[in-house]
Amino acid sequence: MSKEFIRISVRNGLGKLTLNSNDHNTLSGETIFEIGRKFEELESNPDVKVVVITGDPKSLFSAGADVGEIHSLLKAGNKQNAREVMELLQAVLVRIEKSTKPTIAAINGYCFGGGLELALACQYRVAKADASASIGLPEIGLGIIPGLGGTQRLPRLVGAERAVKILFGGMKALVSPGNAKIIGLVDRVIEGDFGAGVKSFCQEIIAGQVQPLPKADTLQLDESCFSSETFQAVVSGKASTAVNAMKDVLRAALGLPLAEALKQEQSIFIRQAFSPDGIEGVSAYLENKRKPKFSQVEGESTAEQTSAAKETNVQSGGLTEEYEMLRQTLREFGANEIRPKVDDMEREGNIFPDIIGKMAELGLFGVPFADTYGGAGLGKTGYCIMMEELCRVHGSVAVLVGASTGLTGGSIALYGTEAQKQKYLRAIAEGKAIGAFALTEAEAGSDVANIMSIAEKRGDKWVINGTKQFISNGDIADVVVVFAKTDRDLGANGISAFIVEKGYPGFKTTKVEHKMGIRASRTTSMEFTDMEVLEENVLGQLGQGFKIAMNALNYGRLSLAAGCIGASKRAFELAYAHASQRSQMGKKLIEFEVIQFYFARMRSDIFLMESSVYPVAAMADRGEDIRLESAIVKLTASEMSGRVIDTALQIHGGVGYMDEYEISRLYRDARINPIFEGTNEIQQLLIFKEIFKSGGKI
Ligand SMILES: Cc1cc2nc3c(=O)[nH]c(=O)nc-3n(C[C@H](O)[C@H](O)[C@H](O)COP(=O)(O)OP(=O)(O)OC[C@H]3O[C@@H](n4cnc5c(N)ncnc54)[C@H](O)[C@@H]3O)c2cc1C
C-alpha cells in the first residue's frame, strides 16, 4: 500500500476521498489511518461542504479488512497490542461519524466487512445499481465477528432483527443495492452515471433536501430471534464459538450508548479472534480459502428450519436470504402499516395515499424489475412472495399492486422500448406512477378478441375511441396500457397496445363499481373520445396486442395464485385462533375431531398451493414459457383457497358471517379469484389447448 493511493479532490463544494489502495481496497491499519488523515484534511477545508468516500471507479468500494494483517496480529499473540490497534482504528471511524460536515459513502462495488463498517460510520450511503455493489459482513464465516462497529451500527440503522440475519448469515446474507434500499441500509440506489448521481445527491444534501436515515441510540434485543428455526438455518455450518461471540456482543452492547457498545464489541472481537476458531478461520481464508476446521459447527446435520425460512425454502428451492428479507419486510409493513387501516380503507373504498407512498418508499412497486429500471431485481419469485404477503393482510392492496406492477409494468417490461421502459416502467417501479391495464369491455370479457375500441392512424398520431369496463386502479392510474383494434378484420391479430397517460385529452374515467369484495380496490370504466396517442407510445408491434395481454396475464395469474396462498394462510390462522378459544359442549372446538380434520385438509391445500406456485415462479425466472403452468396454478390455487377460506369461515360459525370478523372479508375477497385475470373456465380452455397441442402426451 502506498499512501498516495488514497486520493482526495475538492470541486464545487464536494470533497472526495477515493480508495484505490490495491485490487480489493482492503483496509489495513495503515490504510485506515491514512483515510483518517485525508478525511481531516477535507473536513477542515472551508471549500468542502460534503465529504464523499468512494472506491476508484475501476475498482470496488472495499472488500473489507486486510485479513493478512489480522493474521499477523493473531500470530504475534499479543492481545494488548491488538487491542490498542483496534482502538485507534475505531477512533478513525468515530471521527468520521462525528464529522461536522455531512459524509457520504458512495458504494460503487463490493462493500464487505471493514468496508461496510466504514460506510456505516458515514451519515449517508448511496449504492450503484449494480449486482457488484452487494453489501455484507462475512466475518462469521472466518470464525470471527466484526470489530469496527459493524455489530453495533448496523442494528441501530436497520433494526436488530434484520441485522441478525446479515451478521450471522455472512456471505450467505449479502444484500443487493435494491434490497439495501428496502431495508434502510442505503439512502439511495443510483442508476446510470454513478458519479453524476452522487453529485446530485450531494447537492440535495447541501440544499437541505435530504435527511439521514434515523439511527436508534440503543436497541432492545428480542432473544426469540436466536431460538427461531430461521436463525438455526442461517447459522448452520458456522463456528459455534463465533455464533456465541456474536450473540454475546449483541446481548451485551445493543442496550448501551454507542461509545460504550463499541468498547464491548472490541473486547469480544479480541476474545474471539484469538480463540482457536478465530485463528483457524483466518488462516484457512489465507490458505487459498480452504474450508476451516472449526472446533464445533452449528447444526451440522440437525438444523431444522423455521416455518418462515421453510416457507421461503419450499418456495424458492432454498434460494437466498434476500427473499427471506423481503418477506420479513412485508410482514412488518403489513402488520404495522396496512392492517390497522384495513377497515377504514374498506369502508371508504380506496387504498390510502400514505400507504401507497410508504410502499413506494420501500421499493415494493419495483420488486420484480431490474435495477436498471428502478426495480429491486427480485424477479417473479420475489413478486410472488410479495403478493402472498400482501394478500395475507389485505386483498385490495394486492390488487392495486397486481394491476400496476404486474399487468401494466409487466407489459411494458416485456414489450416496451428502452425509452418507454425508462419513462413509464421506471415511474411504476418507483411508485411514482400507478398503472392500469385496460382490456375488458362490455361485450368482450372472456372473448378478448372481440374488443370494439378502435385506434385509427391520423397523420402521425393514433386516435383511440372506445369504452372499457371493470378496470382496476381505473381512476387512480397515471399510466394505462390500453388495448384497441388497429385492424377490425384481423380478430385477435388486429389488436394493438398503447401506453396512455391519464391527462391525455379525450380520456376520462366513468362509473366506479361497488363490489362484493376487494372493496378498497378501485374498479372503474374508462372512455376514450378521439384520444390522441403518439406513435412512440405504441407498445410492442402493431397487431401484437393480444399476445402482449396474454403474456402479461400469464404472470398475473401466477401472482394471483401466490396471493391465494397468503389469504389462505391468514384464514387458517384466524380459524385456529378461534377454534382454540371457543368452547361448545364443554370442549374447545379444536378438540373435536371433525374440526381437526378440517385443519388437516386446509393445511394440505396450502401445502399443495405452495408446492406448485413457487416452482412455476422459478420457471418464469429462468425465462421458461409458463402459459400452461400459470393457467394450472391460477385454476387450482383459486379453487383451493376458496375451499380453505370457506372452511375457515365455517369453523368460525355465526360470527364468521359478521362484517366485523376478518374472515368474512377474506371470504368476500376470495370470490374474485376464479373470475378475473381470465375466468377459471377460460383457464381450463387454455390448459386443454396445451394438452391438445402436445397430442395428449404427459
Ligand atoms: C373486480 C374486477 C376487477 C377487474 N380488473 C380488470 C382490469 O384491471 N383490467 C381488465 O381488462 N379487466 C378487468 N376485469 C375484468 C375481468 O377480467 C373479466 O370480468 C373476466 O375476464 C370475465 O369476463 P366477463 O366478466 O365479461 O365474463 P364473461 O366473459 O361474460 O363470462 C361469463 C361466464 O361465462 C363463461 N364463459 C365465457 N366464455 C366461455 C367459453 N368460451 N367457454 C366456457 N365458458 C365461458 C365465463 O367463464 C363465465 O363463467 C376485472 C373484473 C373484476 C370483476
Ligand as a Chemical Component Dictionary entry (heavy atoms), coordinates in Angstrom:
data_LIG
# 
_chem_comp.id                   LIG 
_chem_comp.type                 NON-POLYMER 
_chem_comp.pdbx_formal_charge   0 
_chem_comp.three_letter_code    LIG 
# 
loop_
_chem_comp_atom.comp_id 
_chem_comp_atom.atom_id 
_chem_comp_atom.alt_atom_id 
_chem_comp_atom.type_symbol 
_chem_comp_atom.charge 
_chem_comp_atom.model_Cartn_x 
_chem_comp_atom.model_Cartn_y 
_chem_comp_atom.model_Cartn_z 
_chem_comp_atom.pdbx_ordinal 
LIG C1  C1  C 0 -63.120 -6.685  -9.642  1  
LIG C2  C2  C 0 -62.704 -6.846  -11.064 2  
LIG C3  C3  C 0 -61.517 -6.273  -11.482 3  
LIG C4  C4  C 0 -61.144 -6.391  -12.838 4  
LIG N1  N1  N 0 -59.992 -5.776  -13.273 5  
LIG C5  C5  C 0 -59.705 -5.768  -14.594 6  
LIG C6  C6  C 0 -58.613 -4.998  -15.113 7  
LIG O1  O1  O 0 -57.878 -4.382  -14.360 8  
LIG N2  N2  N 0 -58.434 -4.966  -16.455 9  
LIG C7  C7  C 0 -59.225 -5.649  -17.312 10 
LIG O2  O2  O 0 -59.012 -5.556  -18.516 11 
LIG N3  N3  N 0 -60.249 -6.407  -16.865 12 
LIG C8  C8  C 0 -60.517 -6.457  -15.528 13 
LIG N4  N4  N 0 -61.589 -7.209  -15.063 14 
LIG C9  C9  C 0 -62.384 -7.959  -15.992 15 
LIG C10 C10 C 0 -62.261 -9.477  -15.869 16 
LIG O3  O3  O 0 -61.032 -9.904  -16.353 17 
LIG C11 C11 C 0 -63.444 -10.098 -16.582 18 
LIG O4  O4  O 0 -64.571 -9.827  -15.758 19 
LIG C12 C12 C 0 -63.307 -11.586 -16.809 20 
LIG O5  O5  O 0 -62.295 -11.855 -17.727 21 
LIG C13 C13 C 0 -64.594 -12.238 -17.272 22 
LIG O6  O6  O 0 -65.202 -11.514 -18.283 23 
LIG P1  P1  P 0 -66.769 -11.150 -18.169 24 
LIG O7  O7  O 0 -66.944 -10.507 -16.847 25 
LIG O8  O8  O 0 -67.144 -10.377 -19.349 26 
LIG O9  O9  O 0 -67.498 -12.524 -18.128 27 
LIG P2  P2  P 0 -67.985 -13.368 -19.412 28 
LIG O10 O10 O 0 -66.910 -13.446 -20.393 29 
LIG O11 O11 O 0 -69.294 -12.836 -19.853 30 
LIG O12 O12 O 0 -68.207 -14.794 -18.789 31 
LIG C14 C14 C 0 -69.392 -15.172 -18.068 32 
LIG C15 C15 C 0 -69.289 -16.660 -17.748 33 
LIG O13 O13 O 0 -69.246 -17.402 -18.964 34 
LIG C16 C16 C 0 -68.103 -18.199 -19.008 35 
LIG N5  N5  N 0 -67.583 -18.274 -20.357 36 
LIG C17 C17 C 0 -67.350 -17.271 -21.230 37 
LIG N6  N6  N 0 -66.850 -17.710 -22.379 38 
LIG C18 C18 C 0 -66.777 -19.064 -22.257 39 
LIG C19 C19 C 0 -66.350 -20.096 -23.114 40 
LIG N7  N7  N 0 -65.865 -19.878 -24.312 41 
LIG N8  N8  N 0 -66.408 -21.367 -22.648 42 
LIG C20 C20 C 0 -66.888 -21.627 -21.405 43 
LIG N9  N9  N 0 -67.313 -20.675 -20.559 44 
LIG C21 C21 C 0 -67.253 -19.403 -20.980 45 
LIG C22 C22 C 0 -67.118 -17.495 -18.110 46 
LIG O14 O14 O 0 -66.108 -18.371 -17.645 47 
LIG C23 C23 C 0 -68.028 -17.023 -17.003 48 
LIG O15 O15 O 0 -68.284 -18.056 -16.116 49 
LIG C24 C24 C 0 -61.952 -7.124  -13.721 50 
LIG C25 C25 C 0 -63.114 -7.727  -13.267 51 
LIG C26 C26 C 0 -63.500 -7.587  -11.962 52 
LIG C27 C27 C 0 -64.778 -8.228  -11.510 53 
# 
loop_
_chem_comp_bond.comp_id 
_chem_comp_bond.atom_id_1 
_chem_comp_bond.atom_id_2 
_chem_comp_bond.value_order 
_chem_comp_bond.pdbx_ordinal 
LIG C1  C2  SING 1  
LIG C2  C3  SING 2  
LIG C2  C26 DOUB 3  
LIG C3  C4  DOUB 4  
LIG C4  N1  SING 5  
LIG C4  C24 SING 6  
LIG N1  C5  DOUB 7  
LIG C5  C6  SING 8  
LIG C5  C8  SING 9  
LIG C6  O1  DOUB 10 
LIG C6  N2  SING 11 
LIG N2  C7  SING 12 
LIG C7  O2  DOUB 13 
LIG C7  N3  SING 14 
LIG N3  C8  DOUB 15 
LIG C8  N4  SING 16 
LIG N4  C9  SING 17 
LIG N4  C24 SING 18 
LIG C9  C10 SING 19 
LIG C10 O3  SING 20 
LIG C10 C11 SING 21 
LIG C11 O4  SING 22 
LIG C11 C12 SING 23 
LIG C12 O5  SING 24 
LIG C12 C13 SING 25 
LIG C13 O6  SING 26 
LIG O6  P1  SING 27 
LIG P1  O7  DOUB 28 
LIG P1  O8  SING 29 
LIG P1  O9  SING 30 
LIG O9  P2  SING 31 
LIG P2  O10 DOUB 32 
LIG P2  O11 SING 33 
LIG P2  O12 SING 34 
LIG O12 C14 SING 35 
LIG C14 C15 SING 36 
LIG C15 O13 SING 37 
LIG C15 C23 SING 38 
LIG O13 C16 SING 39 
LIG C16 N5  SING 40 
LIG C16 C22 SING 41 
LIG N5  C17 SING 42 
LIG N5  C21 SING 43 
LIG C17 N6  DOUB 44 
LIG N6  C18 SING 45 
LIG C18 C19 SING 46 
LIG C18 C21 DOUB 47 
LIG C19 N7  SING 48 
LIG C19 N8  DOUB 49 
LIG N8  C20 SING 50 
LIG C20 N9  DOUB 51 
LIG N9  C21 SING 52 
LIG C22 O14 SING 53 
LIG C22 C23 SING 54 
LIG C23 O15 SING 55 
LIG C24 C25 DOUB 56 
LIG C25 C26 SING 57 
LIG C26 C27 SING 58 
# 
